Structures are given as structure tokens and as C-alpha cells.
Amino acid sequence: MSFSEKLLRLRKEKGYSQEALAEKLCTTRQAISKWENGQGFPETEKLLMLGNLFEVSIDYLLKETEEKDSGEERGYYVSQEMAEGYLSHQQKSSNRIATGLCLLILACLPYLMFREEPVVYSFLIILLGASGAVVLLSAILKDEERYHVLEKDALMLDQGYVKQLTERFNRLKRRYSAVIIPGAGMVAIGGMAFLLEKKGISEGALVPYYPVCVVLIAMGAYAIIRASTMWSSYDLLIYNEKHLNRKNTGFWNKIRKKLAG
């Protein structure tokens, strides 16, 4: 694939007209048209601007590739820079979400620890609950819409980069598994204590340990959210076709199709 073909594809994927792209690059529409028709080539400064605008490397723009543009391989092109940006965004977002949820769970602690002092536990519950809500809200407000397309469309990535990404993911799988499994165990242990008390099986023996159980549930939830989010993010980029198939054949999607039918 030549520079002109890549420029045309990137411009269309971003939804820019030739006039809009020319304005962003401080050049003319005629210059953009010539570049896309292979009749001209931008200077170094414009190449750098194109790379920043489309989130691709200069090497990708200049290097001839063997990417096919057939109907079977159509999809949203994801540059290495965009993929790395998405993973970084998911890591930060999952941290905010996990922290917010953890604080909301821990908001139960003051009541369990200071039952005889309503003023104290009420203040602490409000403080923890409000903090958790603020952190969750920040995760929503800092969500970047440019990455939403990655979860909706078929993706096209450079196969060399996909190979690197797969190797990295295979190394990280063990770390994520070592976090998710103990995290699930913490949630199960903490929840089991409340369940046994509710059923009257433990006969009040576990009540003094309720604060510990709440902490276990909060820590387990935090670990699961962080690791599972990153796991699914790598899975989305590497096994995009499988992800789309799961999305299209999911239980709720089938119900929606039946209702629509």
C-alpha cells in the first residue's frame, strides 16, 4: 500500500474532507488531492503533522506495505500508537472504576465498626460513598470517545505489531490470572460469611469479622476489575474477529434481534 492510498484511507476513517484536512495542515485542498492521487508528496513538516493527526508513525506512512484493500479485509485501521493509547487509557480507566467501587464497598465499614456512634459512622459513610462516586464520575468524564470505535467495528492492525502484542499478552496472562483467581477467592470468602450469618448457620460467630469480610470483598473486586479489564482489552485487539462474533451472537443480542423481528 502506497503513501497516497494510506493517506486516503486515514482521512476517510477520521471523517475529514480534503478541505478539513488541508485546514488542519495549513495547506490547500489541491495539495491534499495531489498527495492522494500520487502526484505529489508532503514535506517533512507536513508528514510529522499527519503522523500526529492520524496517530501513526512516519515509518508507517513512508514504508510500502502489503496490506490488501479488498472487501474481505475492510475494517477500521488501528495504528500502533492508537492501540498503545487505548491500552494505556484502559489501564487508567480500570484503576478509577476499581478504586471508586472499592470505596463504595468500604462505605459499609463505618456502620459495622461504630454502630454505637451514629454521628461518626454517618459522617464516614457519606465521606467514603461520596469519594467513591466522585472517582467513578471522573472515570466517566475522562472516557475518550475516539476509542469507542474499537469495540464496534472490525479492526485492521499491522501483523508484525499483532505478533508483538500477542507475545506481550501471553506473558501478562499469568500475572492477570494470579490476580483474578485470588481476587475471586476474596470476594467468595467475604460474601460467604454474610451468607452463613443470614442463613443462621454460623449463629453469630462471624459477626465480629464482618469488617474483615468487607475489606476482602473490596480488595477482591478491585483486583478482578483491574486485571479482567486489561485482559479483555488485549483480547479485543488481538482476537477482534472472535470478539465481534461473541458480541453478535450474545444472549442479549439474540433477544434484541428476535424482538426486532
N, C-alpha and C positions, 0 to 999 in steps of 0.2 A: 504494500500500500504506500503510495507516494505522499509527499507533504500536502499537495493540493487536495487529495482525497481525505486525508486526515483532518485538514482544516475545515472542509465542507461538512464532514460528519460531526466534528466537535461543535461547530456553530449551530447546526440543526438540533443537536442534543440539548444545547443550552437554550434553544428557542430564540436565538438572536437573528435579526435580519442583517443583511450586509451593511445597511446604514447604521444600525445599532452597534455592530462590531466595529465599524470604522470610527464611530464617535468615541468608543472606549479606547481605541488605539491611537486616537488623534491623527487619523489619516482619512483618505477618501473612499467612497464606496467603489469607485473604479479600481482602486488598488486592491481591495479585497477580492473583487471579481477576477482580476488578473491572477492573483495568487491561487484562487480556487480553480482556475482554468489552466493552471500550469504555465502561464505566460510571464510570470514574474516571481520574485522571491523577496520576502521582507528582510530588512537589515537586522543586525544583531539585537538592537534595542527593541524592535517590534517582536522579535522571537521571544525575548525574555518576557515581554508583556503578555504574549499569547500563552506562554507556559504558566504564568501566574494566574491568568484569567481562566484557563481551562483545567488548571491543576494537573498538568502533565509536564514531563521533563523535556528539556531541549533535545536530549538524545532521542526521545520517542518521536518528536516532530521531524527531526532530520533523518533518522535512520529508516531505510526502506524495510518494510516488514512483509511477511507472507500471509497476513490476515486476509481472510476471504470475506467478501461483502455480499455473499449470496443470501437468499431469503431464509435459508435454513439457519444461518448464523446471525441473523439480525438480533440486536439487543442493545441495551444501554452500555456504552463503553465506560469502564471504570479504570481510571489510571492508577498507578501505584500510589501516587500521592493522595488521591482521593480515598483509596482503600485504607491506607495507613491513618488518614484523618478520621475515617469512620471508626476504626478500631480504637483510636485514642478517645474519640467522643463517647463511644460506648463504655469505655472504662471509667471515664469521669461521671457519666450519667448513671451508671450502675452503682457507683460509690455514693452518689447523692440519694438515689432511691433507697438503697440498702440502709444508709445512715438514717434517713427520715423514718423508714418503717421500724428500725431498731429503737429509735427514740419514742415512737408511738407505743410500742410494746412495753418499753421500760416505764411508761407513764403509769402502769399498773402498780409499780413498786411502792410508791409512797403510801398508798392505801394499805398495802399489806404490811408495811413496816411501822406506820404511825397511825394505826386505827383509833387510838385513844386521843389523837390530836387532830381534829378535823381541819383546823386552820392551816396546820403545817402540811398535811397531805393534800389538801385542796390547792394550796399555792404551788406545791411541787408538781402535781398532776397537770395543772394549767401550764406551768413552765415547760415541762417535758413535751406535753402534747403540742403546744404552740411551736416549740423548736422543731419538732418532727414535721409539722405541717409546713413551716417555712422552708425547710430543706427540700421537702417533696415539691413544693411550689417552684423552688429555684430550678429543680430538675426539669420541670415542665417548661418554664420560661426560657431556659437555656438550650432547649431542644432545637436542633438545626434541621430545617425542612429540606435542605439540599440532600440529606441522606435518606429521606423517606422513599425516594425512587428505588433505592437498592432493595427494599423489601417488597416492591410491587412488580418490577419488570425483570425480564431475563437479562443477565449480565454478561458482558464480554470483558475478559481480563487477559493480559498478556500471559501466555502459557508458562513462560520462564518464571514470572513472578508467582503464578499459582503454585508452581512446584516449590518455590522457596516458602510460600505461605503454608503449604501442606506440611513441609518438614518442621516448620516452627510450631504448627498446631499439634503435630504428633508429639513433640517434646512437652508441650504445655498440657496435654491431656492428662498426664499422670498428676501434675500439680493440681489441676482442676478437680480430678477425681478424689485426690487426697483432701480436698476442701469440702466438696459436696457431700461425700459419704459421712464424715464425722458431723457435718452440719445437720444433715437429716437425722442423725442419731441424737443430737442435742435437742432438736425440736420434738422428736418422738419421746424422749425421756421426760422432758419438761411437760409435754402435753399429757403423757400417761399419768403423771402424778395427780393432775387436776381431774382426770377421768376416773381414776380409782377412788378419789375422795367423793366425787359426785355420785358414784355408784354405791358408796358406803362400804367398799371393800377394805380400805385401809383404816377405817374407823378413827379418823382424825390424826393418825400418826404422821402423815405427810404435810399437814397444815403448816408447821413451823418452817418447812423447807420450801414454801411457795415462792419466796423472793429468789431463791437459788434457781428454781424452775423457770421463773420468768426470765432471768438472766440467760439461762441456757437456751430458751426459745429465741430470745432476741439475737444472741450470738449465732445460733444456727441459721436463722433467717438471713442475717447479714451475709454469712459465708455462702449460702446457697444462691442468693441473688447475684452476688459479685461473680462467682465462678460460672454459674449457668448462663448469665448474660454474655460473658466473653466467649464461652463455648459456642453458643448459638450464633454469635457474630462471626466467628471464624467459619462455622458451618455454612452460614449464608453465603459468604464469599467463595468458598472452595467448592461446595456442593450445591450451587444455586439451582440447578435443574431439579434436584431432589427436594429442595426447599419449596419450589413453586408447585411441584406435584403434591406435596403434603398440604400446601395451602389450598390448592384447587380441589382436592379430594377429601378435605377435612370434614368431620361430622357436621359442624355448624354450617359449613359452606353447602353441603349436600341438602340440608334442610332449607336453606335460603333458596336454592335452585328449585326445589320441589314447590315451595310456596310461590315463587315467581311463576312457575309453570302452571 
